[in-house]
Amino acid sequence: MNPSLELQLKTLPSEPGVYRYYDKNEQLLYVGKAKNLKKRVLSYFNKNLSGYRIKIMVGKIQRLETTIVNSEYDALLLENNLIKEHKPFYNVMLKDDKTYPWICIKNEAFPRIFLTRNIIKDGSEYYGPYAKVRPAKILLDTIKHIYKLRTCNLNLAPSKIEDGKYKVCLEYHIKNCEGPCEGLESKEEYDEKIDSIRGIIKGDFRKAKDYLINQMMKHAANLQFEDAQIIKERLDILEDYQAKNTVVNPNIDDVDVFGMTSDETAAYVNFFKIRNGNIIQSFTTEIKKILEETDEDILEEALIEIRQKFGSDSKEVLLPFHLSVEIPNVKLIVPKVGDKKRIVELSEKNAKEYRLEKLKQVQIVDPERHSNRIMAEMQKLLRMPVEPRHIEGFDNSNIQGTNPVSACVVFKDGKPSKADYRIFHPKTVEGPNDFATMEEVIYRRYKRMVDEGESLPQLILIDGGKGQLSSAVKSLKLLGLYGKITIIGIAKRLEEIFFPEDPIPLYLDKKSETLKILQRVRDEAHRFGVKHHRTRRKNSTIKSELEEIPGVGEKTIELLLSRLKSVKRIKESNLEILEEILGKSKAKVIWEYFND
């Protein structure tokens, strides 16, 4: 560490603020926020620092700068702005180069309403952005079905309309426009429609409904029943659109909702903007983890960034968990029950579905990255010192102690390696004794691997609970391998994961990819074991029938089965075929036995 940096570390203030790390080339490495600058910055230079990437970054730091602010929230805002401006290498960012569409109400006489990706600061109103084009188009189509608005780009200044400069076009004649260009529709009437449309875009349907109901009643009072029916159909369109977008209690108004899920490499954040019980905005993004950031750190960053992106000024924000940051004049709420809890759960569900979609895409495009991510997740969840690149699973199969077999299946990088599967026939165990069988098979398997110098697995999975696991552990201890290989048991009823010498089982999320890999290993071991058990039992039954023939021994039986495959075909064979296989004397004995 250079002397000037060491001196800076000794004189850091204990105030909230932002810190910036630079390397020897004066490149900005990282921008961070802190409630207490001194404590936070010094934590990076702790000798017990964990995290490979953090250690690399700290090794590059040659200089730091700090900026003191009034509160942690101010620090969060400043940090966000600096990250967006400088894009430091070690900061997480919402990397999104898409230009999202907005709904524009143009600043002009008789305003047009259209979809655009370009924001022009000319006083026009912009609503959005919309993360997907389709919902915005559906909304615009709904508005156009309800209201007759102009689509031309004429300058409809009052003086030009009065001078009769324009004539109505085809849109008027096909009843898509009321003809404001010829003064056939007043500015007051047109502005009333625009005001109702603003409400629809914001999720407030009351003005639009009142406007349509008033129009319908006017037509009905004037006995214009066909026109009233047309307005009634438009009202139905509006109510249908509202029903499809209402997902919570209509009393929940002007609320932002955040849901989140994460894994070892990335976090996935969903955002809902809710107005009058309607989700009027939905946005989900992936945020790559760089320095082992916590979910709290990432959600704090995303909260500020997304609210700025969507221009949200809601005074209430619903979250899946508590954050340490406080936002002035904004309530951060973690709901426990009720409709607000359900909408947070819906947001989390959207984040999880988005993650699954991304993972499926990665699995197709980059299978190696997909495998690396799963291995890293398994290492963390199963508390392993290394990634489980080589997994072996064991299962015993027998019926009332007859024809017992033990199956060993091998998975490499999360995929079956069928060439390495093995079947064991217990040699020292009499009767149905799963524990003793497991003890023998584990000992035989790894004694041989050690003697032959084969590479050992990083993870052994035993199909069963504490009893089978304890038996397997005995054998590993005898071989001196206990502690060198992670060994666990999986009990089928509740999918409990048992660790040696730990009475409390581990329960993994039912959708966890780690659990799915373990289940697949367990199920494959069971399938492979049952398949060989049935084959052995079938062969045993066949042999027992043939063994009843006087003068026929085991070698004769094996020769017959190897050629004819089944007792049925042996029975149906003529004397010539049997003579060709066994010779005349043995063939005659067997043929006469089945044809007596």
C-alpha positions in Angstrom: 0.0 0.0 0.0 1.4 3.4 -1.0 2.0 5.9 1.9 -0.5 8.5 0.7 -3.3 5.9 0.5 -2.4 4.7 4.0 -2.5 8.3 5.3 -5.9 8.8 3.7 -7.3 5.7 5.4 -6.2 7.0 8.8 -8.0 10.4 8.3 -11.3 9.2 6.9 -14.4 11.0 8.3 -17.2 9.1 10.1 -19.9 10.7 8.0 -22.3 9.5 5.4 -21.0 9.9 1.9 -19.6 8.5 -1.3 -16.1 7.0 -1.9 -14.2 6.4 -5.2 -11.3 4.1 -5.8 -8.7 4.8 -8.5 -5.8 2.7 -9.9 -2.3 3.8 -10.8 -3.5 5.0 -14.2 -6.2 7.2 -12.6 -8.9 5.0 -13.9 -12.0 4.9 -11.7 -12.4 1.4 -10.3 -15.4 1.6 -8.0 -17.9 4.0 -6.6 -19.6 3.2 -3.3 -21.9 4.7 -0.7 -21.7 4.5 3.1 -23.6 5.5 6.2 -20.1 5.8 7.9 -17.3 6.4 5.4 -14.5 5.4 7.8 -16.0 2.0 8.7 -17.0 1.1 5.2 -13.8 2.0 3.4 -11.6 0.4 6.1 -13.6 -2.9 5.7 -12.1 -3.3 2.2 -8.6 -3.3 3.6 -9.2 -6.0 6.2 -6.8 -8.9 6.1 -9.6 -11.4 6.4 -11.3 -10.0 3.2 -13.4 -12.6 1.4 -14.2 -12.7 -2.3 -11.7 -13.3 -5.1 -12.8 -10.2 -7.1 -12.8 -7.9 -4.1 -9.2 -8.9 -3.4 -8.2 -8.2 -7.0 -9.8 -4.8 -6.9 -8.3 -3.8 -3.6 -4.9 -4.8 -4.9 -5.3 -2.2 -7.7 -6.3 0.7 -5.5 -3.8 3.5 -5.4 -5.9 6.5 -4.5 -9.4 7.2 -3.1 -11.7 10.2 -3.0 -14.6 10.9 -0.7 -17.6 13.2 -0.8 -19.6 13.9 2.4 -23.4 14.3 2.1 -26.2 14.9 4.5 -27.9 11.5 4.6 -27.5 7.9 3.3 -30.2 8.6 0.8 -28.2 11.5 -0.6 -25.2 9.2 -0.8 -27.3 6.7 -2.7 -28.4 9.3 -5.3 -24.9 10.7 -5.7 -23.5 7.1 -6.1 -26.1 6.3 -8.7 -25.4 9.4 -10.8 -21.6 8.8 -10.6 -22.0 5.2 -11.7 -24.2 6.2 -14.7 -21.7 8.9 -15.7 -18.4 7.1 -15.3 -19.4 3.4 -15.6 -16.7 2.0 -13.2 -15.5 -1.5 -14.0 -16.4 -3.0 -10.6 -19.9 -1.5 -10.1 -23.1 -3.3 -10.8 -25.2 -1.4 -13.3 -28.6 -1.9 -14.9 -27.0 -2.5 -18.3 -29.8 -1.8 -20.7 -29.1 -0.2 -24.0 -32.7 -0.4 -25.3 -34.7 2.7 -26.1 -38.1 2.0 -24.7 -41.3 3.4 -26.2 -43.3 6.2 -24.7 -46.8 7.4 -25.3 -46.7 11.0 -26.3 -49.5 13.6 -26.0 -48.2 16.3 -28.4 -48.0 19.9 -27.2 -50.2 21.4 -30.0 -53.7 22.5 -30.7 -56.0 19.4 -30.8 -53.1 17.2 -29.6 -52.2 13.9 -31.4 -51.4 10.8 -29.3 -48.8 8.3 -30.6 -46.0 5.9 -29.7 -42.4 7.2 -29.9 -38.9 6.2 -28.8 -37.6 9.8 -29.0 -38.3 12.4 -26.3 -38.3 15.9 -27.6 -38.4 18.7 -25.0 -41.1 20.8 -26.6 -43.6 20.8 -23.8 -45.2 17.5 -24.9 -46.3 15.0 -22.3 -44.6 11.6 -22.3 -45.9 8.5 -20.4 -43.8 5.5 -19.9 -41.4 4.1 -20.7 -43.0 0.7 -21.6 -40.6 -2.2 -21.2 -42.5 -4.0 -23.9 -44.1 -2.5 -27.0 -47.2 -4.7 -27.1 -48.9 -3.4 -23.9 -48.4 0.2 -25.1 -49.9 -0.7 -28.5 -52.9 -2.4 -26.9 -53.5 0.7 -24.7 -53.3 3.0 -27.8 -55.6 0.7 -29.8 -58.1 0.8 -26.9 -58.0 4.6 -26.8 -58.5 4.8 -30.6 -61.5 2.5 -30.3 -63.1 4.7 -27.7 -62.2 8.2 -28.9 -62.1 9.8 -32.3 -58.8 11.7 -32.5 -57.0 13.3 -35.4 -53.9 11.6 -36.8 -52.8 14.3 -39.3 -49.9 16.6 -38.6 -51.7 19.8 -39.7 -51.2 23.0 -37.7 -54.7 23.5 -36.3 -54.2 27.0 -35.0 -57.6 28.8 -34.4 -56.8 31.4 -37.1 -56.2 28.8 -39.8 -59.4 26.9 -39.0 -61.4 30.2 -39.1 -59.8 31.1 -42.5 -60.9 27.7 -43.8 -57.5 26.6 -44.9 -58.2 22.9 -44.5 -60.8 20.3 -45.7 -61.7 17.1 -43.9 -60.0 14.0 -45.1 -60.9 10.3 -45.5 -60.5 9.7 -41.7 -63.5 12.0 -41.2 -65.6 10.2 -43.8 -64.9 6.8 -42.3 -65.8 8.2 -38.9 -62.4 8.0 -37.2 -62.2 11.8 -36.7 -64.7 14.5 -35.8 -63.2 17.0 -38.2 -61.6 19.7 -36.0 -59.7 21.0 -39.0 -63.0 22.5 -40.3 -64.2 23.5 -36.9 -66.7 20.6 -36.7 -65.3 19.8 -33.2 -64.6 22.4 -30.6 -61.3 22.7 -28.8 -63.2 22.3 -25.4 -64.8 18.9 -26.6 -61.4 17.7 -27.9 -59.6 18.7 -24.7 -62.2 16.9 -22.6 -61.3 13.7 -24.5 -57.6 14.3 -24.0 -58.2 14.8 -20.2 -60.0 11.4 -20.0 -57.2 9.8 -22.0 -54.6 11.1 -19.5 -56.5 9.3 -16.8 -56.6 6.0 -18.7 -52.9 6.1 -19.3 -52.3 6.8 -15.6 -54.7 4.0 -14.6 -57.6 6.3 -13.5 -60.6 5.3 -15.5 -63.2 7.4 -13.7 -63.1 10.5 -16.0 -63.2 8.3 -19.1 -66.2 6.4 -17.8 -68.0 9.6 -16.8 -67.3 11.1 -20.2 -68.7 8.0 -22.1 -71.7 7.7 -19.9 -72.6 11.4 -20.4 -72.2 11.0 -24.2 -74.4 7.8 -24.1 -77.1 9.5 -22.1 -77.1 12.6 -24.5 -77.7 10.3 -27.5 -80.4 8.4 -25.7 -82.2 11.6 -24.6 -82.2 12.7 -28.3 -83.5 9.3 -29.4 -80.2 8.5 -31.2 -80.2 5.0 -30.0 -77.7 3.7 -32.6 -75.2 6.3 -31.5 -75.9 5.5 -27.9 -75.3 1.8 -28.6 -71.9 2.7 -30.2 -70.9 4.6 -27.1 -72.1 1.6 -25.0 -69.8 -0.7 -26.9 -66.9 1.7 -26.3 -67.6 1.7 -22.6 -67.5 -2.1 -22.7 -64.1 -2.0 -24.4 -62.8 0.3 -21.7 -64.2 -1.8 -18.8 -62.7 -5.0 -20.5 -59.3 -3.3 -20.7 -59.6 -2.2 -17.0 -60.6 -5.7 -15.9 -57.6 -7.2 -17.6 -55.2 -4.8 -15.9 -56.8 -4.8 -12.4 -54.9 -7.3 -10.3 -55.2 -5.9 -6.8 -57.7 -4.0 -4.6 -58.7 -0.8 -6.4 -58.1 1.1 -3.2 -54.4 0.5 -3.6 -53.4 3.7 -5.4 -50.2 5.4 -6.4 -47.8 2.6 -5.2 -44.5 1.3 -6.5 -43.8 -2.4 -6.0 -40.5 -4.3 -6.2 -39.9 -8.0 -6.2 -36.5 -9.8 -6.4 -34.8 -13.1 -6.7 -31.1 -13.9 -7.1 -28.5 -16.6 -7.5 -24.7 -16.7 -7.3 -24.0 -14.6 -10.4 -26.9 -12.2 -10.8 -30.0 -10.6 -9.3 -33.4 -10.2 -11.1 -35.5 -7.2 -10.1 -39.2 -6.6 -11.1 -41.0 -3.3 -10.8 -44.7 -2.6 -10.9 -46.2 0.9 -11.0 -49.8 0.7 -9.6 -52.5 3.3 -10.0 -56.1 2.7 -8.8 -55.4 -1.0 -8.5 -54.1 -1.3 -12.0 -50.5 -2.2 -13.0 -49.8 0.5 -15.5 -46.1 -0.3 -15.8 -44.1 -3.6 -15.5 -40.4 -3.8 -15.9 -37.9 -6.6 -15.1 -34.1 -6.5 -15.4 -31.1 -8.6 -14.7 -28.2 -7.2 -12.7 -24.8 -9.0 -12.8 -23.0 -9.4 -9.4 -19.4 -8.3 -9.5 -18.2 -8.0 -5.9 -20.5 -10.5 -4.1 -23.1 -7.8 -3.5 -25.9 -8.6 -1.2 -29.5 -8.6 -2.2 -30.0 -5.5 -0.1 -27.2 -3.6 -1.8 -28.6 -4.4 -5.3 -32.2 -3.6 -4.5 -31.2 -0.2 -3.0 -29.4 0.6 -6.3 -32.2 -0.7 -8.4 -34.9 1.2 -6.4 -33.3 4.5 -7.2 -32.4 3.7 -10.8 -35.8 2.3 -11.8 -37.8 5.0 -10.1 -35.7 7.6 -12.0 -36.1 5.7 -15.3 -39.9 5.6 -15.0 -40.3 9.0 -13.5 -42.0 7.7 -10.5 -42.8 10.0 -7.5 -45.0 7.6 -5.6 -45.0 8.2 -1.8 -45.3 4.5 -1.0 -43.0 1.7 -2.1 -43.8 -2.0 -1.3 -40.7 -4.2 -0.9 -40.0 -8.0 -0.3 -37.5 -7.2 2.6 -36.3 -4.3 4.7 -33.7 -1.8 3.4 -31.5 0.3 5.6 -31.8 3.4 3.4 -34.5 6.0 4.1 -36.0 8.1 1.3 -37.4 11.5 2.3 -41.2 11.7 2.2 -41.5 8.1 0.9 -42.7 5.1 3.0 -40.8 1.9 2.4 -43.1 -0.9 3.5 -42.6 -4.7 3.7 -46.2 -6.0 3.8 -47.0 -9.1 5.9 -50.6 -9.9 4.9 -53.4 -8.9 2.6 -53.5 -7.5 -0.9 -50.3 -5.6 -0.6 -48.5 -8.8 0.4 -50.0 -10.6 -2.6 -48.9 -7.9 -5.1 -45.3 -8.1 -3.8 -45.5 -11.9 -4.2 -46.7 -11.4 -7.8 -43.8 -9.1 -8.4 -41.4 -11.7 -7.0 -43.0 -14.3 -9.2 -42.4 -12.2 -12.3 -38.7 -11.8 -11.3 -38.4 -15.6 -10.9 -40.0 -16.3 -14.2 -37.7 -13.8 -15.9 -34.7 -15.5 -14.3 -35.9 -18.9 -15.5 -36.3 -17.5 -19.0 -32.8 -16.1 -19.0 -31.3 -19.3 -17.7 -33.0 -21.4 -20.4 -31.5 -19.0 -23.0 -28.0 -19.3 -21.4 -28.4 -23.1 -21.3 -29.0 -23.1 -25.1 -26.5 -20.4 -26.1 -23.7 -21.0 -23.5 -24.0 -24.4 -21.8 -20.6 -24.1 -20.1 -21.6 -20.9 -18.4 -24.9 -22.6 -17.3 -23.0 -25.5 -15.9 -20.5 -23.2 -14.1 -23.4 -21.3 -12.4 -25.1 -24.4 -11.2 -21.9 -25.8 -9.8 -21.2 -22.6 -7.9 -24.7 -22.6 -6.5 -24.4 -26.2 -5.4 -21.0 -25.5 -3.7 -22.6 -22.7 -1.7 -25.9 -24.4 -0.7 -24.3 -27.7 0.2 -21.5 -26.0 2.2 -18.7 -27.6 0.1 -15.1 -26.6 -0.1 -15.1 -27.2 -3.9 -17.6 -27.4 -6.7 -19.2 -30.8 -7.1 -18.0 -31.5 -10.7 -18.0 -35.2 -10.0 -21.0 -36.6 -8.1 -21.7 -40.3 -7.3 -25.1 -41.5 -6.1 -26.0 -44.8 -4.4 -29.2 -46.8 -4.0 -30.1 -50.3 -2.8 -32.7 -52.4 -4.5 -34.2 -55.7 -3.2 -37.6 -57.3 -2.6 -37.8 -59.2 0.7 -34.1 -59.6 0.6 -34.0 -61.5 -2.7 -31.6 -60.7 -5.5 -30.2 -57.5 -3.8 -28.2 -55.1 -5.9 -26.7 -51.7 -5.2 -26.5 -49.1 -7.9 -23.8 -46.4 -8.3 -24.4 -43.6 -10.8 -21.9 -40.9 -11.8 -22.7 -37.3 -12.8 -20.0 -35.0 -14.3 -20.7 -31.3 -14.5 -24.4 -32.0 -13.6 -24.9 -34.6 -16.4 -25.0 -38.4 -16.3 -21.8 -40.2 -17.3 -23.4 -43.6 -18.0 -20.1 -45.3 -19.0 -19.1 -44.9 -15.4 -22.2 -46.5 -13.8 -21.6 -49.6 -11.7 -23.7 -52.4 -10.1 -22.7 -54.1 -6.9 -23.9 -57.5 -5.7 -23.4 -57.6 -1.9 -21.1 -60.4 -0.8 -21.0 -60.2 3.0 -24.6 -59.3 3.8 -27.4 -61.9 4.4 -31.0 -60.9 4.1 -32.6 -57.4 3.7 -30.2 -55.1 5.5 -29.9 -51.7 3.8 -27.5 -50.3 6.3 -25.0 -53.1 6.1 -25.3 -53.3 2.3 -24.6 -49.5 2.0 -21.5 -49.9 4.3 -20.1 -52.8 2.2 -20.8 -51.1 -1.2 -19.2 -47.8 -0.2 -16.2 -49.5 1.2 -15.7 -51.6 -2.0 -16.3 -48.7 -4.4 -13.8 -46.3 -2.8 -11.2 -48.9 -1.7 -10.9 -49.9 -5.4 -10.7 -46.3 -6.6 -8.0 -45.5 -4.1 -6.0 -48.6 -4.9 -6.2 -47.9 -8.7 -5.4 -44.2 -8.3 -8.7 -43.0 -9.8 -9.9 -39.5 -9.2 -12.4 -39.4 -6.4 -15.8 -37.6 -6.5 -16.3 -34.3 -4.7 -19.8 -35.3 -3.6 -21.4 -38.6 -2.6 -25.2 -38.8 -2.5 -26.9 -41.6 -0.5 -30.6 -42.3 -1.2 -31.9 -42.5 2.3 -31.9 -40.8 5.7 -29.6 -40.8 8.7 -29.2 -44.6 8.9 -27.9 -45.2 5.4 -25.8 -42.0 5.6 -24.2 -43.2 8.9 -23.4 -46.5 7.4 -21.7 -44.9 4.4 -19.7 -42.6 6.7 -18.3 -45.6 8.6 -16.7 -46.9 5.4 -15.3 -43.5 4.5 -13.7 -43.3 7.9 -12.2 -46.8 7.6 -10.6 -45.6 4.3 -9.4 -42.3 5.7 -11.6 -40.4 3.2 -14.1 -38.8 5.7 -13.7 -35.1 5.5 -12.0 -35.3 2.1 -15.2 -36.0 0.2 -18.6 -34.3 1.0 -21.2 -36.9 1.7 -25.0 -36.3 2.2 -28.2 -38.2 2.3 -31.5 -37.3 0.7 -34.8 -38.6 2.3 -37.6 -38.8 -0.3 -40.7 -37.9 1.7 -39.8 -34.3 2.4 -36.7 -34.1 0.3 -34.6 -33.5 3.4 -30.8 -33.2 3.0 -28.9 -34.8 5.8 -25.3 -34.0 6.7 -23.1 -36.3 8.9 -23.1 -35.4 12.6 -25.8 -32.7 12.0 -29.2 -33.5 13.5 -31.0 -30.7 11.6 -31.7 -31.4 7.9 -31.4 -28.8 5.2 -34.5 -28.0 3.2 -33.8 -26.5 -0.2 -36.3 -24.4 -2.3 -38.4 -26.8 -4.3 -37.5 -24.9 -7.5 -33.8 -24.8 -6.6 -31.6 -26.2 -9.4 -29.3 -27.7 -6.7 -32.3 -29.8 -5.5 -33.2 -30.7 -9.0 -29.7 -32.1 -9.7 -29.7 -34.0 -6.4 -33.2 -35.5 -7.2 -32.0 -36.4 -10.7 -29.0 -38.3 -9.3 -31.1 -40.0 -6.7 -33.8 -41.0 -9.2 -31.2 -42.2 -11.7 -29.6 -44.4 -9.1 -33.0 -45.8 -8.2 -33.9 -46.5 -11.9 -30.5 -48.1 -12.6 -30.7 -50.3 -9.5 -34.3 -51.4 -10.1 -33.5 -52.2 -13.7 -30.7 -54.6 -12.7 -32.6 -56.0 -9.8 -35.5 -57.0 -12.1 -33.1 -58.5 -14.6 -31.4 -60.5 -11.9 -34.8 -61.6 -10.4 -36.1 -62.6 -13.8 -32.9 -64.6 -14.6 -33.1 -66.2 -11.2 -36.7 -67.3 -11.9 -35.8 -68.7 -15.3 -32.8 -70.5 -13.9 -34.9 -72.0 -11.1 -37.3 -73.5 -13.6 -34.5 -75.0 -15.8 -32.7 -76.3 -12.7 -35.6 -78.7 -12.0 -34.7 -80.7 -15.1 -32.7 -83.7 -14.0 -29.1 -83.8 -15.3 -29.0 -80.1 -16.4 -26.4 -78.0 -14.7 -25.6 -74.3 -14.5 -23.3 -74.2 -17.6 -26.0 -75.9 -19.7 -28.6 -73.4 -18.5 -26.3 -70.4 -19.3 -25.5 -71.7 -22.8 -29.2 -72.2 -23.6 -30.2 -68.7 -22.3 -27.3 -67.1 -24.2 -28.6 -68.6 -27.5 -32.4 -68.7 -27.0 -32.9 -65.9 -24.5 -36.0 -67.3 -22.7 -37.6 -70.4 -21.3 -40.5 -70.0 -23.7 -38.2 -70.2 -26.7 -36.4 -73.2 -25.2 -39.8 -75.0 -24.7 -40.9 -74.2 -28.3 -37.6 -75.3 -29.9 -37.5 -78.6 -31.8 -35.0 -81.3 -31.1 -32.7 -80.4 -34.0 -32.1 -76.8 -32.7 -31.4 -78.1 -29.1 -29.0 -80.8 -30.5 -27.1 -78.0 -32.5 -26.6 -76.1 -29.2 -26.0 -78.9 -26.7 -25.4 -82.2 -28.5 -27.7 -85.2 -28.8 -27.8 -86.5 -25.2 -28.5 -83.2 -23.3 -30.9 -82.0 -26.1 -32.9 -85.2 -25.8 -33.3 -84.8 -22.0 -34.5 -81.2 -22.3 -36.8 -81.9 -25.2 -38.4 -84.9 -23.5 -38.9 -82.8 -20.2 -40.9 -80.2 -22.0 -42.7 -82.5 -24.4 -43.5 -85.4 -22.1 
